[in-house]
Amino acid sequence: MAVHAEGEGGAGSAAARRDLAVRAAVEQGLVGGGDGAEPLACLLDVAGIRASAAALTGAFAAALAPGTPVLHAFAVKAAPLVPVLRLLADAGLGCEVASPGELALARAAGVPAGRTVLDSPAKTVAELREALALGIAVNADNPQELERLDALVGRAPTPTTAPIGLRINPQTGAGAIDALSTATATSKFGIALRDPGARAWLVRAYRDRPWLTRLHIHSGSQGVPLALIAEGVRDLHALAEEINAAAGRRQVDTLDIGGGLPVNFASDAETPTHAQYVAALREAVPALFDGSYGLVTEFGRSLLAKHGLILARVEYTKTSGSRPIALTHAGVQLATRTAYAPAAWPVRILPYDAKGAPKTGDPVAQDVAGPACFAGDLLAAARELPRLAPGDLIGVPDTGAYFFTAHYGYNSLPRPAVHGFTVGPEGQVRFRLARPAQDVSAIVAEAGGDHGDALL
Ligand SMILES: *Cc1c(COP(=O)(O)O)cnc(C)c1O
């Protein structure tokens, strides 16, 4: 298996850019095999992110009736970094947020309220009030939240400009990963559309509230097949038509169809594509594109995953039970799901030598372990790779979403630096710091360092 750039595309390919960036990261001292060098760094391919954003917007623009309003709101939880949000905003995207922290990041990135969508199943009254005051779109999750909105919308001094909708669970079923399947019969999200009486309740809820103008769905993430996502969107569209027929006007004017396009973790191929997703939607719900509804999307993983790389030094190697093991600096703190659910979240391991050149050699089955103190802290088990040695580097591709941007503080391991990179026409690599590494004093402060006597 060719694990490196050879044979996987021309010099302009993502894999070629990645190998150039790894070499440059070592040469420029961002990470290294030697003593005193940084043991860990994370890279983001700026051109790749821009290409994915353009592919998303282009796929919908090509299918939608001209002039249809559309907002592609990036799901901030996938990569909650202000420079990433600003890059995506520059590419025409907005933000989907689901906590006060995510909202603050979107605002820090300069994303306007009118391009921000607030989801989350547990919004407080204060969060709802703030969103309405700012004019941020709100998708309510449940009838009790709707009652809170009744009080807030009714009592507001001026009518809110915030578009408000309800999240529906189409109950279309699970994908391959239960923990990421939001459209099961008993999912915690949204209003269960197929429960007895639900449809009639929804039609009434909209009839009684002229300010409810949106419907929202998000059928799940990695592991949910496109056809299942499309089926949920079809149900959402049918419900909107039913509500509008009962209302005698086009009360629901916008459908928020969520995100959830899965990502290929097995190779550099970007599949399925945003265009394939649009094609699946066109087949299942052709009327979605006829311009009678504005659209909101909320993609996360499919925009960022392929463009992130973890680079970590191999600190030691050993054998145990005759199995070779490489002890590296990348583990559960960066690849949390891989460590706890390895079958659902396999990652590729790309071997590099201490100079950052692709490492070759006869494949040997070896474990690639992280630095944390528990036995499950493995990135890969019995993986066939050239035999790793201390000072080598491993690259973990496809980690731009939900990996190093969703740090897990086990063992007080620090958040590593994140560097964006661009590659010039001559292959010269320019890095920009997007997030500094967390230093030890920040870890102490977060751990109550200023409250040391509190429990005496
Ligand atoms: C997580 C989430 C998304 C993004 O999902 P991806 O699989 O990253 O595209 C979109 N909408 C909602 C409501 C979410 O919870």
The ligand as an SDF file (V2000), in Angstrom:
LIG
                    3D

 15 15  0  0  0  0  0  0  0  0999 V2000
  -22.7520   18.1030   14.8440 C   0  0  0  0  0  0  0  0  0  0  0  0
  -23.8580   18.7890   14.1350 C   0  0  0  0  0  0  0  0  0  0  0  0
  -23.6920   19.1840   12.8080 C   0  0  0  0  0  0  0  0  0  0  0  0
  -22.4680   18.8600   11.9960 C   0  0  0  0  0  0  0  0  0  0  0  0
  -22.3120   17.4970   11.7440 O   0  0  0  0  0  0  0  0  0  0  0  0
  -21.1270   16.9970   10.7700 P   0  0  0  0  0  0  0  0  0  0  0  0
  -21.2500   15.5200   10.7870 O   0  0  0  0  0  0  0  0  0  0  0  0
  -19.8560   17.4700   11.3550 O   0  0  0  0  0  0  0  0  0  0  0  0
  -21.3840   17.5710    9.4270 O   0  0  0  0  0  0  0  0  0  0  0  0
  -24.7120   19.8810   12.2170 C   0  0  0  0  0  0  0  0  0  0  0  0
  -25.8580   20.1790   12.8840 N   0  0  0  0  0  0  0  0  0  0  0  0
  -26.0510   19.7960   14.1580 C   0  0  0  0  0  0  0  0  0  0  0  0
  -27.3160   20.1550   14.8400 C   0  0  0  0  0  0  0  0  0  0  0  0
  -25.0680   19.0920   14.8190 C   0  0  0  0  0  0  0  0  0  0  0  0
  -25.2550   18.6950   16.0860 O   0  0  0  0  0  0  0  0  0  0  0  0
  1  2  1  0
  2  3  1  0
  2 14  2  0
  3  4  1  0
  3 10  2  0
  4  5  1  0
  5  6  1  0
  6  7  2  0
  6  8  1  0
  6  9  1  0
 10 11  1  0
 11 12  2  0
 12 13  1  0
 12 14  1  0
 14 15  1  0
M  END
$$$$
